[in-house]
Amino acid sequence: MASRFKLVFVVSLLLLLLDYCEGSFVGVCYGRNADDLPTPDKVAKLVQLHKIKYLRIYDSNIQVLKAFANTGVELMVGVPNSDLLAFSQFQSNADSWLKNSILPYYPATKITYITVGLEVTESPDNASALVVPAMQNVLTALKKVGLHKRIKVSSTHSLGILSRSFPPSAGAFNSSHAFFLKPMLEFLAENQSPFMIDLYPYYAYRDSPSNISLDYALFESSSEVIDPNTGLLYTSMFDAQIDALYFALMALNFRTIRVMVTETGWPSKGSPKEKAATPDNAQIYNANLIRHVVNDSGTPAKPGEELDVYIFSLFNENRKPGLESERNWGLFYPDQTSVYNLDFTGKGAVDMTDSANGTKSNVTTWCIASSKASEEDLQNALDWACGPGNVDCSPIQPSQPCFEPDNTLSHASFAFNSYYQQNGATDVACSFGGNGVKVDKDPSYDNCIYVTTRGVNKPATGNTTAIANTSSSSRQTEVCTWVASFFLMTLFLFVLNPDNAFDASFSKTVKESLIWIWGAERTCCCL
């Protein structure tokens, strides 16, 4: 009996650790409002090819669920607004749907979320009152088959659910939605389900370009927007919108509900009036978004907070109504070619191909400050790189190897290159609002070493700090890997000798294990 208890204890600790180590992820929305898309089985292969591990679909299409069986891709499936009435009225409808549309394909097809309703406050028929009863019936159906802890139930919303989003600390829900919001938030808190929000900084910029800068919408701003109530500094509209939602939740005393972004993105093409809808801007936004998420950066109000995000959308969808941009949010064309390169690891563009000959570039490049940039622009960009950009700027401090020459151009060049290299050495990472320039000649001098991603030049002993800061997520991975190995070894020893492995030292092992978990969490969160 004691041996079994010890085994359960060790395994439980390991599972707890693995859950802690998951971190934030980036998924993609697979919309199908088009008549020229590839078949679901081809889509499944495309998704795997590009290492996309999380996918959102807007219904429970049988062909899609079959296509993603045994792929390892985790699906978020949807109950459309048209089904809310039936699901909310009778438990049997939710039971039948689960039995016929989900269970035949689960767990071969990994389904982790069910969204009940889509932006109901924006729908013409305003089905808000039906959402919570439908969610409760879906949850009850899951409980009957023991899947309520493995598949979470929630509903998606537009930012219009807030009556105010700026400054972020004044974020508040629209009072006209109070009748269904309170029971929904209680449902989410009780079942540890996320609040799902669809965020589009593109629309905010498009509709108010005189009040919002493009760089701020694209995660590229070198200046900061200050929340006058909290003093928090924002360099991206995305973070400001997320924090507005957090503050709105806290205002209603819901502090434990986490936020999940179920749609965000940027269109690659638009009507003549939609000048910001370009492939370059779409790539910049999504690349910066991915990097922001996988680094577990969090937001100014919630630094380091886990934030899972789904990019809209997998394909351009030719049947979507509205302006030209509505049909051009895709990462891929229907023929499965990329609209632009994107890497879901957050390291930069997928490939460094030469556009002229299609071959991979083997040229080592650096990023330096443009001599044509103004002193003010360089200083702003330098401040951003050394602050929100997470660049280690200690080598350009007095008495350090890269302090001389003591001028903004030289210091900015070092910081620009560090940011460029630690973020995949992509064109986007050397933009700095047009103040960065890529060069193929090593700008290193004396003991001041400009690092590269290729490891061609190694920093001198006195310049070890020039290596870019490791992200919190990387450190978390390293620590968690070590501790996971510790528990696996413990489990291995138990299997070899279950009766005597821990008799003399089990209490000590327990104590040390807990100390290590606590220490690992502090290390991951604080570094």
N, C-alpha and C positions, 0 to 999 in steps of 0.2 A: 504493500500500500504506500509506504514512504517513498519507494523507488518511483512509483507511478506519479506521485505528487511532484517529485523533483523533476521528472521528465516534462510534465505539463508546465511547470514553472519556467524551465529553460526555453521551451518552445514558445510560450506566451511572450516572454521577454523578447525573443527574436522577432516574432510577428509585430510586436509593438514598435520595435526599432525599424523594421522594414517600412511600416506605415509612416513613421516620422521622416524617413529618408526619401519619400517619394518626390517632394518638391512640386513646383508649378509646371504645367504643361501647356503646349499650344496644339490645338486641333484645327480642323477645317470643316466648314458647313458644306454639305453636299446637297445643294438645291437642284431640282430637276424640272424647272419651269422652262422647258425648251423642247424642240422637236428634232434636234440634231445631235444629241449626246450619245456617247458610246454606251454599250450594254453594261449592266452592273458588274459582270464578271471581268470585263476589261478595265472598268473603273477600279475594282479591287486590286488588280495587278499594278495599275498606275499609282495608287495610293501606297502600296507596299514598296514600289520602286523608289518613291521619293521619301520613304521612311516616315510617312504620316501615320501616327499611332492612335489618333483620336479623331472621330468623325461624328458630325451631327447630321441626322436626316430628319425630315419634317413630318414623317408618317411612319408606318410600319410595313412598308412595301415588302412583299414576300421575296421577290427576286433579289432585292438588295440584301435582305437578311441572309438569304442562301449564299449569295456571292461572297459575303465576308465571313463565312464559317471557316474556322481553323486558320484565320489570317493573323490573329493576335490583335487586330485593330479593335479598339473599344468604341462602341456605338452609343450615341444618345439618340433615342427614338422619340417621335412626337405623336401626341394625340391632337389632331387639327381642331380648330374652333368649331367646325361643322359637326363634330361628335360630342361636344360638351354637353348638350342638352340630354342626349341619351345616356352618357356616362354619369351625369349628375342625378338623373331621375331614378335609375334602377341599378342596384349592385350587380344584378345578373348580367347587365351589359358589359360592365368592366370585367367581370369574371370570364365571360365568353371571349372577349377581346384578348385577354391574357392567355387563355387556353388555346385559342386558334391562331393568334398572330405573333406571340412571343415564345411560349413554352416549347413549341415544336423545333425551334432553332437555337434555343438556349440550353447549355452553355457553349456549344460549339461556336456560336456567334456571341461574342462578349458584349452584353448589353449592361451598361452601368447607370444610365439615367433615363428617365421617362419625363418628358416635358408635356404637361397637360395645358393646352391652350397656347396661343402665339400672340403676344402683344395685344391682349384682349381689350385694353383701354383704347387702342387705336382702331379697333374693328368697327365697322358701321353699325352692326347689330348690338354692340356693347354687351358681350356675354360675360361681363365681370362677375355677376352674381352666381354664375354656374361653375366658376373655376374651382373654388375650394371644395364644394360637395363632390365634384368630379375627381379632384385630387385625393380626397378621403376614400372614395370608392376604389380607385386604382391602388392605393396603399393597402386597403383591406384585402383586395384580390391578391396582392403580393404576399401579405401575411399568411393567407390561407395555404400558400405553397412554400412558405419559409424563405422568401426571397427579399423581404422588406429591408434587410440590412445590406444586401448586396446590390440592390437596384434602388437608387434614390429617386424620389418624386418631387418635382418642382414645376414652375411655370415661368415663361420668359416675358420680359417687359421692355418697353422702350424707355428712353430717358424722359419721355413726356409724363411718366408717372410722378416725376418731381415737379413741384410748382416753382421751385427755385434751386438753382445749382451753382450760383456764384454770389459771393465767394463760397468756396467749398464748405466752410464751417457753418454757413447759413442754409445748407441743403435741407430741404423739407419736402415731404410727400404732398401731393395735391389732395386737399381736404375732400374733394368730391369722390375720391376713391377710398375713403376711410371705411366705408361699410364692408368692403371685402378685404382690404389690406390687413386690418388687425387680425382676423381669423387666419389669413394666409401666413402672416409672420409668426403667429403662434404655432401653426402647423410646421413651418420650416424649422423653428427653434426646437420644437419637441422631437422632430425626426432627424435633426442634424443635416438638413438639406440646404443647399446654397440658394441665395437670392440671385436669380438669373437676369442679367441686363444686357440689352443690345445697345452698343455705344458707337456713334459715328461722328468723330471730330470733323470729317469731311463736310458733312451737312452744315455744321456750325460755321465753318470757314466759308463755304460757298454762299451761305445766306447772309453773312455779315463780314465780308473781307476787309471792310474799313476798321472794324473793331478787333479782329482776330488776325494775328500774323500767320502766314503759311508755315513758317518754321515752328511756331508754337503748336500747330496742329500736327506737324510731321515728326515730333520728338527731336527737332533740330535746333530749338531755340537756345541761343547763348545768353539771353537775358532771362530774368526771372519775374514771375508774377507773384506778388505778395498777398497772402490772405491777411487783411487788416485785423481780423479778430484773433488769429492764432500766431501770426508771424511766420507761418509756414511758407516756404518758397516753392513755386511750381515752374517747371520748365517744359511741361507738356499739358495739353488740354485733356488728354486721356486720363492722366493722374488726377487732375482737378475734378473731372466728372466722377471718377471712382470714389474719391474722397467725399464728394457731395452726397453720394449715396450712403457711405459709411456714417456721415454725420446725421443724415436723415434717419437712419436706423437707430443711432444712439439717442436721438431726440425722442424716440418712442420707447426707449429703454430696451432695445434689442441689440445687445452688444456682442453676442456670440455667433450670430449668423454671418457666415462668410459670403463673399460676393464672387460670382462667376460671370465672366463676359461671354455670352453665347453667340454674339455676332459683333464683329468690328472689321474694318478693312478700308480700302480706298479704290475707287474706280480707275481704270487705265485709259478710259476714253469717255468723252462726253459731248454734249452739244456745244456750238460755238460760244455760248455764254459760260460754259463750265470749263474755264481755262485751266483749272487746277487738276482736272481729271486727265492725267498723263501716265504712261508706263513708268517714267522715272519717279514721279511722286508716289505712285502705288508701291513701287519697290522700296523706296525710302521708308515709307510709313510701315509697311509690313516687316521689313528687315529690322528696323528699330524696335518695333513692337515685340518681335520674337526675342530679340536680345534682352529687352527690358524684362520680359516674363521669365525666360530660362535662367537669368541671373538672380532670380528671386529678389529683385530690387524692392518690391513693394511700392508704396506711395509715401509721400511726405507725412501723412497722418498715420499710416500703417507700414512703417519700414520693415522690410523682410517678410511681410505677410504673404502667404501663398495666394496666388491669383491665377486661376486657369482661364484660358482664353481660346475662343474659336474664331478663326478668320473666315470672313465671308468674301468669296465663295470659291468652291473648287473649280467650277466652269463658268464661262460667260453663258447667260441664259437668254435666248433670243425671243422668248415669249413674254418676258416681263414688261408690263406697261410702264408708261412714264417717259421721262427724259432719256436721252441716249445713254447716260451714265448707268441707268438701271440695268442695262443689258451687258454691262462691261465691268463687273466686279470680280471676274474669275481669275484664278491663278493659271488656268489652262484654257486653251481653245478647245472646241469640241473634237478636233482631230488629235487631241492629247499632247500637242506641243505647248511649251511654256509661253505665257504672255511676257514674262520676265523671269529672271533667275531668282530663286529664293531658297535659303537653307534653313531647315527647321531645327537645326542644332543651335542656331544663334551665332554661328561663327562667320557668317557673311554670305555672299552669293554662292550658288551651287557650284558653278565652275568658272574658272578664270580663262575662258576661251578668247582667242584673238578673233575679233569680228571679221577680219579680212580673210583669214584662211581656216578658221574653225579649229585650230590646234590649240592645245593648252600652253599657256604662257609659263615659261620657266625663268623669267626675268625677275630678280629680286628688286623690289621697289620700296621706297621710303616716302613718307609724307612730311613736307615742311611748310612753313608759313610763306605766303606770297609776299614778295617785296613790294607789291603794288597795293597791298591792303593798308588801310589807315591804322594809325596807332590805337585809336579807340576800338575799332573792330577786332584787332588782334588781342587787345587786353581783355575784351569781353569774352572772346573765344578761349583765351588762356584760362581765365577764371572759371569758365564752364568746364573745360577739360580737367582742371585740377580739383573741381568740386563735384558736380553731378556726374561728370564723365568718368569718375573713379580712377583717374590717372595718378600714379605715384610721382609727384613733382618734387620730391626731396632732392634729386640730383641737381636741380637748378636753384637751390637755396645757397646763401653765402657759404663759402669755404668748401662747397661740393664740386665735383668734377665738371659739371655743365653750367656753373654759375657765370663764368666768363665766356664770351663777352656779355656784360651785364646790360642787355637791352631786350626789349619786348619781342623783337623779331626772332632772336636766337632762342629765348625761353619758350616762345610759342612753338617754334619749330620742333623742339624736343618734345613738348607736351603733345603736339599734333601727331608726331610719329608714334609715340607710345600708345595713344588712343587708337590710331590706325592699325597698328600691329596686333593689339590685344582684341580687336574687333574684326579680325579676319582679313585685314589688308584689302578691303573692298573700296571701290570708288566712293560709295556712300560714306564710309568711315573717314574719308579725307576731304569731305566737302567743307565743313565749318563755315557754312554760309557763303561759299565761294572764296574763302580766304586760305584754303589749303591747296597745295600743289604736289602732285606725285612726281618723284624723280627716280632715276635708276642709278644714280651715283651716290655712294655711301657718304652721308654728311657727317659721319663721326670725325672727331678731331682729338688729338692728344689722348687724355684719359676719359673723354666724354664719348660714350658708345651709344649709338642709335641702334636699338635692337631690331631684329627682324623676326618674322614668323618662321623663317626657314632655318634659323639657327646658324646662319653663315658667320656672323660676327658674334663673338662672345664678350660679354662685359668684363671689364677689368675688375680686379679685386675690390678697388675702391668704389666701384659703380654698380654693385650688385643690386642696389635699390632701383636701378633704372628699369629692371624687368617689371612689366605691367602687373598691377595688383591682381591676384587670383580672386575670382568672384566668390561671393559667399556660398553659392551653390556648389562650386568646385571643392571648396573646403569641406562643405557638408558631406559631399560624396566621399572624400578621402577619409574623414573621421568615421563616417557611418560604415564604410567598407572595412575599416580596421576593427570596429566594435562588432560588426556582423561576423567577421572571421573569428573573433574571440568566442562568440556564442556558438558558432558552428563547431569549433574545436571542443567546447564544453560538451555539446550534444554528442559529438563523436566519442569522447571519453566515456560518457554515460552508456552509450550503446555497447561499448567494449566491456564495461564492468558495471552493470546497473546497480549491483548490491553494495559495492564498496567504493565506488568512484568518489562519492561526496560525503561519506559518513563522518570523516574527521574534519572536513573543511567546508562543508556545505554552507554553513552560516557565513563564513568568511567570503565564500564565492558570491553569495547573494549580496552581501554588503558591497563588495568591490564592483559587482555588476551594476548595481544601482548608482554607485558613485561615477562609474564610467559613462553611463547613459546621461546622467546629469551634467557631467563635465563636457561630454560631446555636444550636448544641446547648447551649453553656454558658449563653447568654442565656435559652433556653427553660427550662432546668432550674433555673437559679439565681434568676430573678426572682420 
